[in-house]
Amino acid sequence: MRQEYDVIIVGTGVAGLFATLHLPQDKQILLITKSEAEESDSFLAQGGICVLKNEDDYAAFFEDTLRAGHYQNNREAVDLMIRSSQEIICDLIDCDVEFEREWGDFVYTKEGAHTAARILYHEDLTGKEITSKLLSKVRELENVTLLEHTTMLDIIEKNNVCYGIVAELENSSVIPIYSHYTLWASGGVGGLYKHSTNYRHLTGDALAISMKHKIELENVDYVQIHPTTLYSEDAGRRFLISESVRGEGAVLLNRHGERFADELLPRDVLTGEIRKQMELDDSRYVYLSLRKIHPDDIVKRFPNIYKRCLEEGYDIRREPIPVVPAQHYFMGGVKVDLDGRTSMKHLYAAGETACNGVHGANRLASNSLLESLVWAKRAAKDMEACMQKDEKKDAKHTSSIAEMVSVRMSDYPSSYQEFSENYHELTRQRIEADKLRRQMQMSKNQEDL
Ligand SMILES: Cc1cc2nc3c(=O)[nH]c(=O)nc-3n(C[C@H](O)[C@H](O)[C@H](O)COP(=O)(O)OP(=O)(O)OC[C@H]3O[C@@H](n4cnc5c(N)ncnc54)[C@H](O)[C@@H]3O)c2cc1C
């Protein structure tokens, strides 16, 4: 294995893979993942991916994203995401991704807080369809080294410039790996929560490393709770009952079998309604009934959810299922600009790890795959342009990074265990502290009025 690369990418979800595919093939790229390449939240996405269907839908798409985000969104970023969406879908189709079609035309679905059907999907396995196709394209590339079970524990930094990472390899050795550019695509924070739809190994590691190196973070307190996950007594990842199930007509019921909320409210508002109802019912869940959807359509449209619920003892064609809110998505993260640049030179972030402000305080359903792909591509293109400039400046490329930056391994965690013991709690505390700070600021603003 080399010890120096042009680019290191941390994470093999949609953001990491798509960025890899948009980097020049004459560059040496190292792609790492903490787990198996297939174990990322990107594989779990069920509902779909938003797209600007036609120009007539621009204003409504923009407004829906802003309203869901409580108007805390970065409008420039929202515009960029929507305007880039058709190009991204074309890129995906070029990678052999298939979306539901009827007579050759795309079929669009709708989810909570959308005023129009503008979501492309592939059964209820959209994330798996997209991510597995991107992964197989990446595996064909000879300039890419993909290491599984390899965990970033830190970055190599000098004077606010990133020169690579320190990683624990599969054989437990901890080594420095140098790079000219680094992209964090390391996903969300669900693993820090007891109840989450996320993979347990997604623990906001880039946030912890940012705190250590004073890299700017943004909206760290904006954590999305998904209203409907399948209730279970068991520990571990919670199984999501996609919003598109409600979009297609499923209803929420209290313990008396009565509807108690508009099922297509924004996620945070609906979560509040469900929690209120759970308290009134003195119950750990409410019910979701799919009785308004034809049984054949349930199996055809939601085969994965149908199968999984059956395994858990529920036939969703015939009976309601118990559902409960759980942590789902992280709107905040490492602060980036419109090209995915962080506040540290030569360090980029994209996907759920990054915060470009698109989602504001609350993400609109099916905007995150799109956002991850848009910024992954932009970051890759920006890195490419920077590398071209670097080459012009330093035509000879004389010295290696290892010669320029001295690394003392005692400055870094000696294992992932040490890293998690030191940093996971710190990250949780930072999220809670920022939440409190914002609440205090809001009450002060109210008093001042
Ligand atoms: C159940 C579920 C359903 C969803 N449905 C939808 C949907 O329908 N539409 C939509 O738009 N969005 C959906 N989302 C959200 C969306 O899937 C994610 O936001 C998106 O896939 C994030 O992609 P990513 O590439 O940023 O991160 P991920 O896909 O989570 O990948 C993170 C990668 O980083 C690696 N990693 C983490 N830490 C380290 C480390 N220290 N060292 C090395 N590697 C590391 C992980 O191993 C993994 O490979 C859903 C999410 C979940 C959980």
The ligand as an SDF file (V2000), in Angstrom:
LIG
                    3D

 53 58  0  0  0  0  0  0  0  0999 V2000
  -33.0960    4.3790    6.8670 C   0  0  0  0  0  0  0  0  0  0  0  0
  -32.7500    5.5930    6.0670 C   0  0  0  0  0  0  0  0  0  0  0  0
  -33.5390    5.9680    4.9890 C   0  0  0  0  0  0  0  0  0  0  0  0
  -33.2280    7.1050    4.2410 C   0  0  0  0  0  0  0  0  0  0  0  0
  -33.9910    7.4260    3.1500 N   0  0  0  0  0  0  0  0  0  0  0  0
  -33.6390    8.4850    2.3750 C   0  0  0  0  0  0  0  0  0  0  0  0
  -34.3410    8.7750    1.1840 C   0  0  0  0  0  0  0  0  0  0  0  0
  -35.2820    8.0900    0.8060 O   0  0  0  0  0  0  0  0  0  0  0  0
  -33.9400    9.8530    0.4440 N   0  0  0  0  0  0  0  0  0  0  0  0
  -32.9010   10.6460    0.8160 C   0  0  0  0  0  0  0  0  0  0  0  0
  -32.5820   11.6080    0.0990 O   0  0  0  0  0  0  0  0  0  0  0  0
  -32.2000   10.3700    1.9380 N   0  0  0  0  0  0  0  0  0  0  0  0
  -32.5180    9.3100    2.7150 C   0  0  0  0  0  0  0  0  0  0  0  0
  -31.8030    9.0300    3.8440 N   0  0  0  0  0  0  0  0  0  0  0  0
  -30.6320    9.8470    4.1600 C   0  0  0  0  0  0  0  0  0  0  0  0
  -29.4670    9.4840    3.2250 C   0  0  0  0  0  0  0  0  0  0  0  0
  -29.4550    8.0920    3.0170 O   0  0  0  0  0  0  0  0  0  0  0  0
  -28.1380    9.9010    3.8160 C   0  0  0  0  0  0  0  0  0  0  0  0
  -28.1940   11.2080    4.2950 O   0  0  0  0  0  0  0  0  0  0  0  0
  -27.0460    9.8420    2.7500 C   0  0  0  0  0  0  0  0  0  0  0  0
  -27.0420    8.5740    2.1450 O   0  0  0  0  0  0  0  0  0  0  0  0
  -25.7080   10.1500    3.3680 C   0  0  0  0  0  0  0  0  0  0  0  0
  -24.7000    9.7630    2.4920 O   0  0  0  0  0  0  0  0  0  0  0  0
  -23.1920    9.9670    2.9030 P   0  0  0  0  0  0  0  0  0  0  0  0
  -22.3980    9.4960    1.7520 O   0  0  0  0  0  0  0  0  0  0  0  0
  -23.0040   11.3340    3.3930 O   0  0  0  0  0  0  0  0  0  0  0  0
  -22.9860    9.0170    4.1910 O   0  0  0  0  0  0  0  0  0  0  0  0
  -23.1890    7.4630    4.4090 P   0  0  0  0  0  0  0  0  0  0  0  0
  -23.8900    6.8130    3.2970 O   0  0  0  0  0  0  0  0  0  0  0  0
  -23.7670    7.2910    5.7560 O   0  0  0  0  0  0  0  0  0  0  0  0
  -21.7050    6.9160    4.4250 O   0  0  0  0  0  0  0  0  0  0  0  0
  -20.8020    7.2350    5.4420 C   0  0  0  0  0  0  0  0  0  0  0  0
  -19.5060    6.4880    5.2100 C   0  0  0  0  0  0  0  0  0  0  0  0
  -18.4970    6.9940    6.0660 O   0  0  0  0  0  0  0  0  0  0  0  0
  -17.7830    5.9200    6.6620 C   0  0  0  0  0  0  0  0  0  0  0  0
  -17.1720    6.4040    7.9030 N   0  0  0  0  0  0  0  0  0  0  0  0
  -17.7400    7.0200    8.9570 C   0  0  0  0  0  0  0  0  0  0  0  0
  -16.8100    7.3530    9.8840 N   0  0  0  0  0  0  0  0  0  0  0  0
  -15.6220    6.9180    9.3960 C   0  0  0  0  0  0  0  0  0  0  0  0
  -14.2790    6.9440    9.8920 C   0  0  0  0  0  0  0  0  0  0  0  0
  -13.9640    7.4910   11.0550 N   0  0  0  0  0  0  0  0  0  0  0  0
  -13.3080    6.3650    9.1340 N   0  0  0  0  0  0  0  0  0  0  0  0
  -13.6100    5.7740    7.9450 C   0  0  0  0  0  0  0  0  0  0  0  0
  -14.8490    5.7330    7.4260 N   0  0  0  0  0  0  0  0  0  0  0  0
  -15.8450    6.2980    8.1360 C   0  0  0  0  0  0  0  0  0  0  0  0
  -18.8450    4.8520    6.8300 C   0  0  0  0  0  0  0  0  0  0  0  0
  -18.2730    3.5890    7.0450 O   0  0  0  0  0  0  0  0  0  0  0  0
  -19.5910    4.9960    5.5050 C   0  0  0  0  0  0  0  0  0  0  0  0
  -18.8890    4.3130    4.4930 O   0  0  0  0  0  0  0  0  0  0  0  0
  -32.1120    7.8940    4.6010 C   0  0  0  0  0  0  0  0  0  0  0  0
  -31.3340    7.5240    5.7040 C   0  0  0  0  0  0  0  0  0  0  0  0
  -31.6280    6.3890    6.4260 C   0  0  0  0  0  0  0  0  0  0  0  0
  -30.7780    6.0150    7.5960 C   0  0  0  0  0  0  0  0  0  0  0  0
  1  2  1  0
  2  3  1  0
  2 52  2  0
  3  4  2  0
  4  5  1  0
  4 50  1  0
  5  6  2  0
  6  7  1  0
  6 13  1  0
  7  8  2  0
  7  9  1  0
  9 10  1  0
 10 11  2  0
 10 12  1  0
 12 13  2  0
 13 14  1  0
 14 15  1  0
 14 50  1  0
 15 16  1  0
 16 17  1  0
 16 18  1  0
 18 19  1  0
 18 20  1  0
 20 21  1  0
 20 22  1  0
 22 23  1  0
 23 24  1  0
 24 25  2  0
 24 26  1  0
 24 27  1  0
 27 28  1  0
 28 29  2  0
 28 30  1  0
 28 31  1  0
 31 32  1  0
 32 33  1  0
 33 34  1  0
 33 48  1  0
 34 35  1  0
 35 36  1  0
 35 46  1  0
 36 37  1  0
 36 45  1  0
 37 38  2  0
 38 39  1  0
 39 40  1  0
 39 45  2  0
 40 41  1  0
 40 42  2  0
 42 43  1  0
 43 44  2  0
 44 45  1  0
 46 47  1  0
 46 48  1  0
 48 49  1  0
 50 51  2  0
 51 52  1  0
 52 53  1  0
M  END
$$$$
